[in-house]
Every structure is written in C-alpha cells, then in structure tokens.
Amino acid sequence: MATSTVEQRVYNFSAGPAVLPVSVLERIRDEMLCLPGAGCSLLEMSHRDKRFLEILHGAQAGLRELLSISDDYEVLFLQGGSRLQFSMIPVNFLRGSDAAAEYLLTGSWSKKAIDEAVKEGAANVAWDGKSSNYAALPQGGDYRVADDAAYLYYCSNETIQGVQFASEPDCPAGVPLVCDASSDFLCRPLDVAKYGVLYACAQKNAGPAGVTAVIIRKDLLSRGSDDLPGYLQYRNHAEADSEWNTPPTFAIYALGLVTEWLKEQGGLAAMESLNRRKSQLLYDCIDQFPEFYQGHAQADCRSLMNVTFRLPNDDLQAEFLARAADNELCNLKGHRSVGGIRASIYNAMPEAGVAALAELMRDFANQRA
Ligand SMILES: *Cc1c(COP(=O)(O)O)cnc(C)c1O
C-alpha cells in the first residue's frame, strides 16, 4: 500500500480547497479509525451523538472565542457553500421587501452575488470597480446607501482579483452590513458587532469543503418569510442548533480543529501579523520589479490572502509556472477568468513557502527581466 507522508507535500498555493495545517491533518489521521473513547470513527457517528454535539459546540465556541462573537449572534454551520448564501441573503432579507438592497461590486464573487440577488428584488449596484478593472475598492463617500436599505452587501476579499478591504465599508447605522468573508475569514481580528451577517465557506481559510459558517445577528432571524423552502430559512437552522438536517459532520470537526490550531498560534492578531509579513514578501518583489511582475491590486487594497500579478507575456508566465513547479511551489496559475499568477497564502501556508516563492520571483526576474 502506498504510504502518505509529510515529505511528499509541496507548497500548495491553491485558492480553495486549500492548504490546511499539518498538525490538523495529523490529528484527523490519528483519530480517523476511532474517535478517542467513541468506539467508532466520527465519519460513522450520528449527528445526534453526544460526542458529535461536543464537537459541534466546540467549533462554535472556537469561532466565538477567536472573533469575540457576542450572544447577540448565532453561529450556524450550513451547506451549499457561499453560493447558497448568495441566494439565502436576498431570499430572507430582500424578497417581498419595499426597500432595495445595495451591493458593492468589487470583483467576480460580488458580481455572482448580485446576479442571484436581482432574482429576489431590487438589488442596486452602489459602487462598481469596473473603471479600474476591479483593482480598486471604494472609499467612504464614493457611494451612497439609503438609511432604509434592506442591507449593504460586500465581499471583504475578492479571491480572484486579490483585492481586500482594509476595514469595513461605510454603512448607515440601522442598515445591516452583510459580508462574504469566504477567503479572508480568520485572517485577522474583526469587530463582528459591525455586521448583520458575516459568512464564509470553510475551504479557503478555515477547513475543508462542505461547511459554511454563518454568523448572523439574532434580530435578523425573524425577517425571512415562513413560506420559504425550509432549508433557506435561517431561523430553522438557528432553532435547530445547525441540525435542521444532517450537518456536514466531518467538515465541522475539521473546522473545529482549525480553530484550536489558531488559538495555539496566538489567535487572530498573531495571524494578522504573520499574514502581513508573508504577503509583504511577495508584494516587495512586485514593487522591486514593477515592469516584470505587474501586480493587479492597487497598493492600498492588496490582499493578505491572494496575491495576483502578471508577467510580461504568456511564454514567460508558462516558464515561471514550470520553474515554480520544479521547486515544489504548486497551483499558482491565476483563475481562468483573469489569467496571470495567483499565490493564495492562507493562514496555514508556512512562511517558508512564501519565502521560497519570493526567492524564485527574484531569481527569475534577475535572469529574464
Ligand atoms: C470561493 C468563494 C466563493 C464560492 O464558494 P463556494 O463554497 O464554492 O460556493 C464565494 N465567495 C468567495 C469570496 C470565494 O472565495
């Protein structure tokens, strides 16, 4: 039988599903045949089992502790990925409402969210980054949101373009701020009290595919109509403690292990400094060779998680990717919709992996530029 070892692992810059901490993978391996004391694998256990409920509540508590989430919020674990949230948000908060929802259109994922919202009601584009080719983000004052808007929606980190909000966009008091934080969830501390809904699929920065964490202010739970399909109604999930139907037990377990790992690393403030250091290694190369590595994001909205750039032509790009792969630096090709290079450097990407990529970037530019 082929064995699987840590030595076989490359530096994996995949945008998602993405790198996980080795210690989390080892723990999963060690507990796979039998969860200690449970007599069976977690994969074989009822979601009503007391042991699984401890895991579910541990994962919720892990998120609550890392993000200092107050009792005014529910922490739900749902399926359907972030894509289902693109629909669940307007289905619950826009359908049948007299007010319009406002969207900040900052890249590919917010665009897809708008495409779903317009099916449910009036969804306005309050700001559109088109003129910069989605390399820039709005400043306060660049857009207007009515005081009675249904909600203001934005994506904190556009995974494909590599642009990230440095802090929450301006939003009138009383208008729920809704955020797709899929690709920068847990990369830095957040003031959850500023949000109505904050959600993230796990497979970028928080765990494996299969679960989406939804942090929702409790007063919003009463808004959705009773006529909705049951799964789409947030209230049902809150009342059933995320067990309205069988939840993705394995993904929740793994997400819980990631929250434990984050606490061992010193929490989200420590993660933020590490992420700043890591991303700076790459942005420094881009700034050192600006003609050769053409960064996509404007300097003031560069992402800590997804570093995007192009080389002068396709041949050089292909050669760069081949050289990277020879050095076990893998999955660096940009999203098919925008091309170029994308280095996704989530929490679990070791600093040594980013340093190795930066070294390659410097060597390659010195030889080819
Ligand atoms: C990956 C991603 C999504 C889509 O997530 P799914 O779980 O595949 O639905 C949505 N938004 C952002 C910002 C993403 O990075």
The ligand as an SDF file (V2000), in Angstrom:
LIG
                    3D

 15 15  0  0  0  0  0  0  0  0999 V2000
  -14.7570   30.5080   -3.1500 C   0  0  0  0  0  0  0  0  0  0  0  0
  -15.6020   31.6910   -2.9180 C   0  0  0  0  0  0  0  0  0  0  0  0
  -16.9910   31.6370   -3.0500 C   0  0  0  0  0  0  0  0  0  0  0  0
  -17.7230   30.3970   -3.5080 C   0  0  0  0  0  0  0  0  0  0  0  0
  -17.7210   29.4260   -2.5330 O   0  0  0  0  0  0  0  0  0  0  0  0
  -18.5000   28.0450   -2.7480 P   0  0  0  0  0  0  0  0  0  0  0  0
  -18.3320   27.3850   -1.4140 O   0  0  0  0  0  0  0  0  0  0  0  0
  -17.8300   27.3270   -3.8630 O   0  0  0  0  0  0  0  0  0  0  0  0
  -19.9080   28.3570   -3.0490 O   0  0  0  0  0  0  0  0  0  0  0  0
  -17.7060   32.7760   -2.7740 C   0  0  0  0  0  0  0  0  0  0  0  0
  -17.1080   33.9170   -2.3780 N   0  0  0  0  0  0  0  0  0  0  0  0
  -15.7630   33.9990   -2.2510 C   0  0  0  0  0  0  0  0  0  0  0  0
  -15.1580   35.2880   -1.8190 C   0  0  0  0  0  0  0  0  0  0  0  0
  -14.9760   32.8950   -2.5110 C   0  0  0  0  0  0  0  0  0  0  0  0
  -13.6440   32.9850   -2.3740 O   0  0  0  0  0  0  0  0  0  0  0  0
  1  2  1  0
  2  3  1  0
  2 14  2  0
  3  4  1  0
  3 10  2  0
  4  5  1  0
  5  6  1  0
  6  7  2  0
  6  8  1  0
  6  9  1  0
 10 11  1  0
 11 12  2  0
 12 13  1  0
 12 14  1  0
 14 15  1  0
M  END
$$$$
